[in-house]
Amino acid sequence: MTTADRESAADYPPSPGPVQPVNRRLRVEFNGEVLAETTRGVRIVEKDMPPVYYFPPEDVRTEFLVAEDRSST
């Protein structure tokens, strides 16, 4: 393999990509209930993965959530 044939991590976009504001309404429904709805959502795209959408906590109906010992950020 020559130097010209080698790949470099610097040749690829960073992962995850930048946080992108979503310019439309996002809504999550389950069994006829609206679990979350926002016009302030954001999305993040990681390499080789579908986009992930995030909702502000105040736009999520937390009465449908179950607390766990684990956490995520």
Secondary structure, DSSP 4 states (H G I P E B T S, - for coil): --GGG---GGGS--SS---EE--S-EEEEETTEEEEEESS-EEE--TTS--EEE--GGGB-GGG----S----
